[in-house]
Amino acid sequence: MLKYLIIGALLALVFLLVYSRLQPYIELLRKVSSALKGTLDSNSSPATRSGSTKAENKLVRCVACGTWIPAERAIGAGSNMSEYCSRECLEKAASGKERKLAG
């Protein structure tokens, strides 16, 4: 009985030593797989992607200045309107449209 206990303890010690040596590589594989998963999710079709993509991961481009911003910070996001990065860009675009209509 003592023999099996010693063998089990030695196997556990060997397992811990191997795991401690392999842990950085395991973490690297986890990071790579999560990055690949994100890449594969973004390449999927729009019909399947629309419900699964989180808003905080999506970037949108400001119509007025072309700056890329997170979708959750965009003004006019979530509707069929154009998306802007700030109120200044929204006002510039609105004044530009008024000039076009008046001119």
Backbone atoms as SQL, in Angstrom:
CREATE TABLE atoms (id INTEGER PRIMARY KEY, chain TEXT, resi INTEGER, resn TEXT, atom TEXT, x REAL, y REAL, z REAL);
INSERT INTO atoms VALUES
  (1, 'A', 1, 'MET', 'N', 0.827, -1.200, 0.000),
  (2, 'A', 1, 'MET', 'CA', 0.000, 0.000, 0.000),
  (3, 'A', 1, 'MET', 'C', 0.866, 1.258, 0.000),
  (4, 'A', 2, 'LEU', 'N', 1.889, 1.292, 0.793),
  (5, 'A', 2, 'LEU', 'CA', 2.792, 2.434, 0.871),
  (6, 'A', 2, 'LEU', 'C', 3.510, 2.641, -0.466),
  (7, 'A', 3, 'LYS', 'N', 3.794, 1.526, -1.148),
  (8, 'A', 3, 'LYS', 'CA', 4.466, 1.589, -2.440),
  (9, 'A', 3, 'LYS', 'C', 3.611, 2.360, -3.457),
  (10, 'A', 4, 'TYR', 'N', 2.308, 2.101, -3.477),
  (11, 'A', 4, 'TYR', 'CA', 1.413, 2.790, -4.407),
  (12, 'A', 4, 'TYR', 'C', 1.273, 4.272, -4.059),
  (13, 'A', 5, 'LEU', 'N', 1.298, 4.580, -2.794),
  (14, 'A', 5, 'LEU', 'CA', 1.230, 5.966, -2.350),
  (15, 'A', 5, 'LEU', 'C', 2.476, 6.738, -2.783),
  (16, 'A', 6, 'ILE', 'N', 3.632, 6.128, -2.657),
  (17, 'A', 6, 'ILE', 'CA', 4.882, 6.780, -3.074),
  (18, 'A', 6, 'ILE', 'C', 4.904, 6.950, -4.584),
  (19, 'A', 7, 'ILE', 'N', 4.479, 5.920, -5.312),
  (20, 'A', 7, 'ILE', 'CA', 4.435, 6.020, -6.781),
  (21, 'A', 7, 'ILE', 'C', 3.466, 7.120, -7.207),
  (22, 'A', 8, 'GLY', 'N', 2.316, 7.208, -6.582),
  (23, 'A', 8, 'GLY', 'CA', 1.346, 8.260, -6.898),
  (24, 'A', 8, 'GLY', 'C', 1.893, 9.643, -6.599),
  (25, 'A', 9, 'ALA', 'N', 2.602, 9.790, -5.472),
  (26, 'A', 9, 'ALA', 'CA', 3.202, 11.081, -5.119),
  (27, 'A', 9, 'ALA', 'C', 4.280, 11.460, -6.127),
  (28, 'A', 10, 'LEU', 'N', 5.084, 10.488, -6.551),
  (29, 'A', 10, 'LEU', 'CA', 6.125, 10.774, -7.547),
  (30, 'A', 10, 'LEU', 'C', 5.510, 11.158, -8.892),
  (31, 'A', 11, 'LEU', 'N', 4.448, 10.472, -9.286),
  (32, 'A', 11, 'LEU', 'CA', 3.774, 10.828, -10.543),
  (33, 'A', 11, 'LEU', 'C', 3.167, 12.225, -10.464),
  (34, 'A', 12, 'ALA', 'N', 2.586, 12.567, -9.316),
  (35, 'A', 12, 'ALA', 'CA', 2.029, 13.910, -9.141),
  (36, 'A', 12, 'ALA', 'C', 3.126, 14.955, -9.210),
  (37, 'A', 13, 'LEU', 'N', 4.287, 14.666, -8.612),
  (38, 'A', 13, 'LEU', 'CA', 5.411, 15.600, -8.650),
  (39, 'A', 13, 'LEU', 'C', 5.924, 15.785, -10.076),
  (40, 'A', 14, 'VAL', 'N', 6.029, 14.682, -10.826),
  (41, 'A', 14, 'VAL', 'CA', 6.463, 14.762, -12.219),
  (42, 'A', 14, 'VAL', 'C', 5.456, 15.567, -13.029),
  (43, 'A', 15, 'PHE', 'N', 4.176, 15.335, -12.811),
  (44, 'A', 15, 'PHE', 'CA', 3.145, 16.077, -13.520),
  (45, 'A', 15, 'PHE', 'C', 3.253, 17.579, -13.220),
  (46, 'A', 16, 'LEU', 'N', 3.447, 17.942, -11.966),
  (47, 'A', 16, 'LEU', 'CA', 3.574, 19.359, -11.604),
  (48, 'A', 16, 'LEU', 'C', 4.807, 19.995, -12.234),
  (49, 'A', 17, 'LEU', 'N', 5.904, 19.273, -12.276),
  (50, 'A', 17, 'LEU', 'CA', 7.116, 19.811, -12.901),
  (51, 'A', 17, 'LEU', 'C', 6.919, 20.017, -14.403),
  (52, 'A', 18, 'VAL', 'N', 6.306, 19.049, -15.065),
  (53, 'A', 18, 'VAL', 'CA', 6.069, 19.167, -16.505),
  (54, 'A', 18, 'VAL', 'C', 5.089, 20.304, -16.784),
  (55, 'A', 19, 'TYR', 'N', 4.037, 20.385, -15.972),
  (56, 'A', 19, 'TYR', 'CA', 3.042, 21.448, -16.174),
  (57, 'A', 19, 'TYR', 'C', 3.656, 22.829, -15.950),
  (58, 'A', 20, 'SER', 'N', 4.506, 22.958, -14.932),
  (59, 'A', 20, 'SER', 'CA', 5.117, 24.271, -14.676),
  (60, 'A', 20, 'SER', 'C', 6.030, 24.692, -15.823),
  (61, 'A', 21, 'ARG', 'N', 6.680, 23.727, -16.463),
  (62, 'A', 21, 'ARG', 'CA', 7.527, 24.040, -17.615),
  (63, 'A', 21, 'ARG', 'C', 6.709, 24.371, -18.862),
  (64, 'A', 22, 'LEU', 'N', 5.554, 23.743, -18.994),
  (65, 'A', 22, 'LEU', 'CA', 4.730, 23.934, -20.189),
  (66, 'A', 22, 'LEU', 'C', 3.703, 25.055, -20.047),
  (67, 'A', 23, 'GLN', 'N', 3.521, 25.610, -18.870),
  (68, 'A', 23, 'GLN', 'CA', 2.492, 26.618, -18.646),
  (69, 'A', 23, 'GLN', 'C', 2.620, 27.841, -19.557),
  (70, 'A', 24, 'PRO', 'N', 3.827, 28.422, -19.767),
  (71, 'A', 24, 'PRO', 'CA', 3.899, 29.570, -20.696),
  (72, 'A', 24, 'PRO', 'C', 3.444, 29.229, -22.113),
  (73, 'A', 25, 'TYR', 'N', 3.747, 28.021, -22.556),
  (74, 'A', 25, 'TYR', 'CA', 3.341, 27.610, -23.897),
  (75, 'A', 25, 'TYR', 'C', 1.832, 27.379, -23.972),
  (76, 'A', 26, 'ILE', 'N', 1.272, 26.869, -22.905),
  (77, 'A', 26, 'ILE', 'CA', -0.177, 26.673, -22.850),
  (78, 'A', 26, 'ILE', 'C', -0.891, 28.015, -22.901),
  (79, 'A', 27, 'GLU', 'N', -0.388, 29.002, -22.151),
  (80, 'A', 27, 'GLU', 'CA', -0.980, 30.343, -22.183),
  (81, 'A', 27, 'GLU', 'C', -0.868, 30.960, -23.572),
  (82, 'A', 28, 'LEU', 'N', 0.272, 30.771, -24.224),
  (83, 'A', 28, 'LEU', 'CA', 0.457, 31.279, -25.584),
  (84, 'A', 28, 'LEU', 'C', -0.556, 30.651, -26.539),
  (85, 'A', 29, 'LEU', 'N', -0.760, 29.340, -26.420),
  (86, 'A', 29, 'LEU', 'CA', -1.739, 28.666, -27.270),
  (87, 'A', 29, 'LEU', 'C', -3.150, 29.185, -27.007),
  (88, 'A', 30, 'ARG', 'N', -3.484, 29.474, -25.761),
  (89, 'A', 30, 'ARG', 'CA', -4.804, 30.027, -25.439),
  (90, 'A', 30, 'ARG', 'C', -4.991, 31.393, -26.085),
  (91, 'A', 31, 'LYS', 'N', -3.963, 32.231, -26.014),
  (92, 'A', 31, 'LYS', 'CA', -4.061, 33.564, -26.617),
  (93, 'A', 31, 'LYS', 'C', -4.197, 33.476, -28.131),
  (94, 'A', 32, 'VAL', 'N', -3.410, 32.597, -28.743),
  (95, 'A', 32, 'VAL', 'CA', -3.466, 32.445, -30.194),
  (96, 'A', 32, 'VAL', 'C', -4.828, 31.908, -30.617),
  (97, 'A', 33, 'SER', 'N', -5.343, 30.931, -29.881),
  (98, 'A', 33, 'SER', 'CA', -6.640, 30.376, -30.260),
  (99, 'A', 33, 'SER', 'C', -7.760, 31.402, -30.085),
  (100, 'A', 34, 'SER', 'N', -7.682, 32.233, -29.048),
  (101, 'A', 34, 'SER', 'CA', -8.713, 33.264, -28.886),
  (102, 'A', 34, 'SER', 'C', -8.606, 34.318, -29.988),
  (103, 'A', 35, 'ALA', 'N', -7.385, 34.645, -30.398),
  (104, 'A', 35, 'ALA', 'CA', -7.218, 35.598, -31.495),
  (105, 'A', 35, 'ALA', 'C', -7.741, 35.015, -32.799),
  (106, 'A', 36, 'LEU', 'N', -7.457, 33.745, -33.032),
  (107, 'A', 36, 'LEU', 'CA', -7.967, 33.108, -34.241),
  (108, 'A', 36, 'LEU', 'C', -9.481, 32.999, -34.214),
  (109, 'A', 37, 'LYS', 'N', -10.016, 32.739, -33.053),
  (110, 'A', 37, 'LYS', 'CA', -11.472, 32.655, -32.932),
  (111, 'A', 37, 'LYS', 'C', -12.104, 34.007, -33.258),
  (112, 'A', 38, 'GLY', 'N', -11.512, 35.095, -32.779),
  (113, 'A', 38, 'GLY', 'CA', -12.012, 36.429, -33.096),
  (114, 'A', 38, 'GLY', 'C', -11.902, 36.738, -34.570),
  (115, 'A', 39, 'THR', 'N', -10.813, 36.303, -35.190),
  (116, 'A', 39, 'THR', 'CA', -10.618, 36.527, -36.619),
  (117, 'A', 39, 'THR', 'C', -11.627, 35.724, -37.432),
  (118, 'A', 40, 'LEU', 'N', -11.838, 34.487, -37.036),
  (119, 'A', 40, 'LEU', 'CA', -12.794, 33.655, -37.769),
  (120, 'A', 40, 'LEU', 'C', -14.211, 34.167, -37.586),
  (121, 'A', 41, 'ASP', 'N', -14.541, 34.695, -36.406),
  (122, 'A', 41, 'ASP', 'CA', -15.872, 35.251, -36.187),
  (123, 'A', 41, 'ASP', 'C', -16.102, 36.476, -37.059),
  (124, 'A', 42, 'SER', 'N', -15.066, 37.304, -37.249),
  (125, 'A', 42, 'SER', 'CA', -15.242, 38.511, -38.047),
  (126, 'A', 42, 'SER', 'C', -15.329, 38.199, -39.536),
  (127, 'A', 43, 'ASN', 'N', -14.827, 37.037, -39.962),
  (128, 'A', 43, 'ASN', 'CA', -14.896, 36.653, -41.371),
  (129, 'A', 43, 'ASN', 'C', -16.154, 35.880, -41.710),
  (130, 'A', 44, 'SER', 'N', -17.009, 35.612, -40.735),
  (131, 'A', 44, 'SER', 'CA', -18.222, 34.846, -41.012),
  (132, 'A', 44, 'SER', 'C', -19.218, 35.707, -41.770),
  (133, 'A', 45, 'SER', 'N', -20.275, 35.086, -42.232),
  (134, 'A', 45, 'SER', 'CA', -21.260, 35.807, -43.030),
  (135, 'A', 45, 'SER', 'C', -22.006, 36.836, -42.194),
  (136, 'A', 46, 'PRO', 'N', -22.477, 37.933, -42.805),
  (137, 'A', 46, 'PRO', 'CA', -23.159, 38.980, -42.050),
  (138, 'A', 46, 'PRO', 'C', -24.421, 38.508, -41.358),
  (139, 'A', 47, 'ALA', 'N', -25.120, 37.526, -41.928),
  (140, 'A', 47, 'ALA', 'CA', -26.356, 37.055, -41.309),
  (141, 'A', 47, 'ALA', 'C', -26.086, 36.384, -39.974),
  (142, 'A', 48, 'THR', 'N', -25.015, 35.617, -39.878),
  (143, 'A', 48, 'THR', 'CA', -24.697, 34.953, -38.613),
  (144, 'A', 48, 'THR', 'C', -23.932, 35.867, -37.688),
  (145, 'A', 49, 'ARG', 'N', -23.251, 36.850, -38.228),
  (146, 'A', 49, 'ARG', 'CA', -22.405, 37.715, -37.431),
  (147, 'A', 49, 'ARG', 'C', -23.193, 38.782, -36.692),
  (148, 'A', 50, 'SER', 'N', -24.309, 39.238, -37.202),
  (149, 'A', 50, 'SER', 'CA', -25.004, 40.390, -36.643),
  (150, 'A', 50, 'SER', 'C', -25.425, 40.184, -35.201),
  (151, 'A', 51, 'GLY', 'N', -25.883, 39.017, -34.829),
  (152, 'A', 51, 'GLY', 'CA', -26.328, 38.790, -33.469),
  (153, 'A', 51, 'GLY', 'C', -25.198, 38.441, -32.523),
  (154, 'A', 52, 'SER', 'N', -24.085, 37.942, -33.025),
  (155, 'A', 52, 'SER', 'CA', -23.032, 37.461, -32.146),
  (156, 'A', 52, 'SER', 'C', -21.933, 38.485, -31.907),
  (157, 'A', 53, 'THR', 'N', -21.800, 39.499, -32.726),
  (158, 'A', 53, 'THR', 'CA', -20.736, 40.474, -32.558),
  (159, 'A', 53, 'THR', 'C', -21.117, 41.456, -31.460),
  (160, 'A', 54, 'LYS', 'N', -20.209, 41.656, -30.538),
  (161, 'A', 54, 'LYS', 'CA', -20.465, 42.601, -29.453),
  (162, 'A', 54, 'LYS', 'C', -20.217, 44.016, -29.954),
  (163, 'A', 55, 'ALA', 'N', -20.982, 44.967, -29.438),
  (164, 'A', 55, 'ALA', 'CA', -20.850, 46.353, -29.882),
  (165, 'A', 55, 'ALA', 'C', -19.520, 46.947, -29.463),
  (166, 'A', 56, 'GLU', 'N', -18.971, 46.518, -28.315),
  (167, 'A', 56, 'GLU', 'CA', -17.719, 47.121, -27.862),
  (168, 'A', 56, 'GLU', 'C', -16.529, 46.670, -28.695),
  (169, 'A', 57, 'ASN', 'N', -16.672, 45.586, -29.460),
  (170, 'A', 57, 'ASN', 'CA', -15.588, 45.133, -30.309),
  (171, 'A', 57, 'ASN', 'C', -15.673, 45.701, -31.720),
  (172, 'A', 58, 'LYS', 'N', -16.783, 46.317, -32.072),
  (173, 'A', 58, 'LYS', 'CA', -16.989, 46.796, -33.421),
  (174, 'A', 58, 'LYS', 'C', -16.534, 48.243, -33.537),
  (175, 'A', 59, 'LEU', 'N', -15.802, 48.548, -34.588),
  (176, 'A', 59, 'LEU', 'CA', -15.383, 49.921, -34.868),
  (177, 'A', 59, 'LEU', 'C', -16.195, 50.471, -36.026),
  (178, 'A', 60, 'VAL', 'N', -16.543, 51.742, -35.913),
  (179, 'A', 60, 'VAL', 'CA', -17.261, 52.420, -36.992),
  (180, 'A', 60, 'VAL', 'C', -16.488, 53.669, -37.370),
  (181, 'A', 61, 'ARG', 'N', -16.716, 54.143, -38.577),
  (182, 'A', 61, 'ARG', 'CA', -15.994, 55.307, -39.074),
  (183, 'A', 61, 'ARG', 'C', -16.893, 56.528, -39.055),
  (184, 'A', 62, 'CYS', 'N', -16.363, 57.627, -38.540),
  (185, 'A', 62, 'CYS', 'CA', -17.092, 58.883, -38.505),
  (186, 'A', 62, 'CYS', 'C', -17.280, 59.365, -39.945),
  (187, 'A', 63, 'VAL', 'N', -18.499, 59.762, -40.279),
  (188, 'A', 63, 'VAL', 'CA', -18.812, 60.194, -41.635),
  (189, 'A', 63, 'VAL', 'C', -18.129, 61.519, -41.952),
  (190, 'A', 64, 'ALA', 'N', -18.000, 62.388, -40.949),
  (191, 'A', 64, 'ALA', 'CA', -17.460, 63.727, -41.197),
  (192, 'A', 64, 'ALA', 'C', -15.941, 63.746, -41.309),
  (193, 'A', 65, 'CYS', 'N', -15.235, 63.116, -40.347),
  (194, 'A', 65, 'CYS', 'CA', -13.776, 63.244, -40.328),
  (195, 'A', 65, 'CYS', 'C', -13.038, 61.954, -40.648),
  (196, 'A', 66, 'GLY', 'N', -13.724, 60.815, -40.663),
  (197, 'A', 66, 'GLY', 'CA', -13.099, 59.550, -41.021),
  (198, 'A', 66, 'GLY', 'C', -12.376, 58.858, -39.879),
  (199, 'A', 67, 'THR', 'N', -12.547, 59.313, -38.648),
  (200, 'A', 67, 'THR', 'CA', -11.900, 58.698, -37.499),
  (201, 'A', 67, 'THR', 'C', -12.629, 57.416, -37.117),
  (202, 'A', 68, 'TRP', 'N', -11.853, 56.361, -36.813),
  (203, 'A', 68, 'TRP', 'CA', -12.438, 55.096, -36.369),
  (204, 'A', 68, 'TRP', 'C', -12.653, 55.158, -34.867),
  (205, 'A', 69, 'ILE', 'N', -13.857, 54.833, -34.410),
  (206, 'A', 69, 'ILE', 'CA', -14.209, 54.860, -32.992),
  (207, 'A', 69, 'ILE', 'C', -15.011, 53.611, -32.638),
  (208, 'A', 70, 'PRO', 'N', -15.044, 53.227, -31.347),
  (209, 'A', 70, 'PRO', 'CA', -15.893, 52.097, -30.956),
  (210, 'A', 70, 'PRO', 'C', -17.361, 52.417, -31.206),
  (211, 'A', 71, 'ALA', 'N', -18.122, 51.424, -31.613),
  (212, 'A', 71, 'ALA', 'CA', -19.530, 51.630, -31.958),
  (213, 'A', 71, 'ALA', 'C', -20.343, 52.114, -30.767),
  (214, 'A', 72, 'GLU', 'N', -19.948, 51.718, -29.564),
  (215, 'A', 72, 'GLU', 'CA', -20.708, 52.136, -28.384),
  (216, 'A', 72, 'GLU', 'C', -20.539, 53.629, -28.095),
  (217, 'A', 73, 'ARG', 'N', -19.476, 54.268, -28.593),
  (218, 'A', 73, 'ARG', 'CA', -19.260, 55.699, -28.368),
  (219, 'A', 73, 'ARG', 'C', -19.762, 56.567, -29.514),
  (220, 'A', 74, 'ALA', 'N', -20.173, 55.950, -30.601),
  (221, 'A', 74, 'ALA', 'CA', -20.590, 56.713, -31.775),
  (222, 'A', 74, 'ALA', 'C', -21.925, 57.405, -31.532),
  (223, 'A', 75, 'ILE', 'N', -22.038, 58.604, -32.068),
  (224, 'A', 75, 'ILE', 'CA', -23.290, 59.353, -31.988),
  (225, 'A', 75, 'ILE', 'C', -24.105, 58.977, -33.217),
  (226, 'A', 76, 'GLY', 'N', -25.338, 58.564, -32.985),
  (227, 'A', 76, 'GLY', 'CA', -26.191, 58.113, -34.067),
  (228, 'A', 76, 'GLY', 'C', -26.062, 56.629, -34.316),
  (229, 'A', 77, 'ALA', 'N', -25.357, 55.917, -33.426),
  (230, 'A', 77, 'ALA', 'CA', -25.179, 54.470, -33.591),
  (231, 'A', 77, 'ALA', 'C', -26.466, 53.738, -33.239),
  (232, 'A', 78, 'GLY', 'N', -26.674, 52.617, -33.852),
  (233, 'A', 78, 'GLY', 'CA', -27.834, 51.790, -33.560),
  (234, 'A', 78, 'GLY', 'C', -29.064, 52.145, -34.367),
  (235, 'A', 79, 'SER', 'N', -28.978, 53.143, -35.196),
  (236, 'A', 79, 'SER', 'CA', -30.113, 53.496, -36.045),
  (237, 'A', 79, 'SER', 'C', -29.624, 53.539, -37.487),
  (238, 'A', 80, 'ASN', 'N', -30.491, 53.945, -38.379),
  (239, 'A', 80, 'ASN', 'CA', -30.109, 54.014, -39.785),
  (240, 'A', 80, 'ASN', 'C', -29.412, 55.316, -40.127),
  (241, 'A', 81, 'MET', 'N', -29.142, 56.146, -39.113),
  (242, 'A', 81, 'MET', 'CA', -28.460, 57.416, -39.336),
  (243, 'A', 81, 'MET', 'C', -26.973, 57.188, -39.551),
  (244, 'A', 82, 'SER', 'N', -26.292, 58.207, -40.026),
  (245, 'A', 82, 'SER', 'CA', -24.849, 58.155, -40.129),
  (246, 'A', 82, 'SER', 'C', -24.260, 58.244, -38.728),
  (247, 'A', 83, 'GLU', 'N', -23.044, 57.724, -38.564),
  (248, 'A', 83, 'GLU', 'CA', -22.414, 57.694, -37.255),
  (249, 'A', 83, 'GLU', 'C', -21.293, 58.723, -37.200),
  (250, 'A', 84, 'TYR', 'N', -21.221, 59.452, -36.094),
  (251, 'A', 84, 'TYR', 'CA', -20.247, 60.518, -35.907),
  (252, 'A', 84, 'TYR', 'C', -19.470, 60.287, -34.622),
  (253, 'A', 85, 'CYS', 'N', -18.229, 60.818, -34.565),
  (254, 'A', 85, 'CYS', 'CA', -17.386, 60.619, -33.395),
  (255, 'A', 85, 'CYS', 'C', -17.669, 61.645, -32.305),
  (256, 'A', 86, 'SER', 'N', -18.154, 62.817, -32.659),
  (257, 'A', 86, 'SER', 'CA', -18.396, 63.854, -31.655),
  (258, 'A', 86, 'SER', 'C', -19.529, 64.769, -32.121),
  (259, 'A', 87, 'ARG', 'N', -19.970, 65.612, -31.207),
  (260, 'A', 87, 'ARG', 'CA', -21.025, 66.570, -31.560),
  (261, 'A', 87, 'ARG', 'C', -20.516, 67.597, -32.570),
  (262, 'A', 88, 'GLU', 'N', -19.228, 67.917, -32.507),
  (263, 'A', 88, 'GLU', 'CA', -18.655, 68.876, -33.461),
  (264, 'A', 88, 'GLU', 'C', -18.775, 68.342, -34.895),
  (265, 'A', 89, 'CYS', 'N', -18.438, 67.064, -35.064),
  (266, 'A', 89, 'CYS', 'CA', -18.550, 66.474, -36.405),
  (267, 'A', 89, 'CYS', 'C', -20.004, 66.410, -36.848),
  (268, 'A', 90, 'LEU', 'N', -20.900, 66.131, -35.919),
  (269, 'A', 90, 'LEU', 'CA', -22.321, 66.097, -36.237),
  (270, 'A', 90, 'LEU', 'C', -22.801, 67.474, -36.668),
  (271, 'A', 91, 'GLU', 'N', -22.367, 68.517, -35.952),
  (272, 'A', 91, 'GLU', 'CA', -22.770, 69.883, -36.309),
  (273, 'A', 91, 'GLU', 'C', -22.156, 70.316, -37.632),
  (274, 'A', 92, 'LYS', 'N', -20.888, 69.937, -37.885),
  (275, 'A', 92, 'LYS', 'CA', -20.258, 70.272, -39.162),
  (276, 'A', 92, 'LYS', 'C', -21.023, 69.634, -40.322),
  (277, 'A', 93, 'ALA', 'N', -21.395, 68.385, -40.148),
  (278, 'A', 93, 'ALA', 'CA', -22.132, 67.691, -41.210),
  (279, 'A', 93, 'ALA', 'C', -23.505, 68.321, -41.411),
  (280, 'A', 94, 'ALA', 'N', -24.153, 68.709, -40.322),
  (281, 'A', 94, 'ALA', 'CA', -25.483, 69.327, -40.436),
  (282, 'A', 94, 'ALA', 'C', -25.380, 70.688, -41.109),
  (283, 'A', 95, 'SER', 'N', -24.361, 71.473, -40.753),
  (284, 'A', 95, 'SER', 'CA', -24.220, 72.793, -41.397),
  (285, 'A', 95, 'SER', 'C', -23.833, 72.644, -42.867),
  (286, 'A', 96, 'GLY', 'N', -23.073, 71.620, -43.198),
  (287, 'A', 96, 'GLY', 'CA', -22.719, 71.362, -44.590),
  (288, 'A', 96, 'GLY', 'C', -23.932, 70.993, -45.424),
  (289, 'A', 97, 'LYS', 'N', -24.844, 70.216, -44.838),
  (290, 'A', 97, 'LYS', 'CA', -26.066, 69.845, -45.547),
  (291, 'A', 97, 'LYS', 'C', -26.972, 71.052, -45.750),
  (292, 'A', 98, 'GLU', 'N', -27.013, 71.941, -44.734),
  (293, 'A', 98, 'GLU', 'CA', -27.854, 73.143, -44.848),
  (294, 'A', 98, 'GLU', 'C', -27.323, 74.049, -45.966),
  (295, 'A', 99, 'ARG', 'N', -25.994, 74.141, -46.065),
  (296, 'A', 99, 'ARG', 'CA', -25.397, 74.976, -47.119),
  (297, 'A', 99, 'ARG', 'C', -25.717, 74.394, -48.490),
  (298, 'A', 100, 'LYS', 'N', -25.651, 73.086, -48.593),
  (299, 'A', 100, 'LYS', 'CA', -25.946, 72.458, -49.884),
  (300, 'A', 100, 'LYS', 'C', -27.401, 72.686, -50.276),
  (301, 'A', 101, 'LEU', 'N', -28.297, 72.608, -49.299),
  (302, 'A', 101, 'LEU', 'CA', -29.702, 72.814, -49.587),
  (303, 'A', 101, 'LEU', 'C', -29.986, 74.277, -49.927),
  (304, 'A', 102, 'ALA', 'N', -29.317, 75.210, -49.233),
  (305, 'A', 102, 'ALA', 'CA', -29.578, 76.629, -49.450),
  (306, 'A', 102, 'ALA', 'C', -28.908, 77.094, -50.750),
  (307, 'A', 103, 'GLY', 'N', -27.796, 76.526, -51.136),
  (308, 'A', 103, 'GLY', 'CA', -27.019, 77.013, -52.273),
  (309, 'A', 103, 'GLY', 'C', -27.540, 76.482, -53.530);
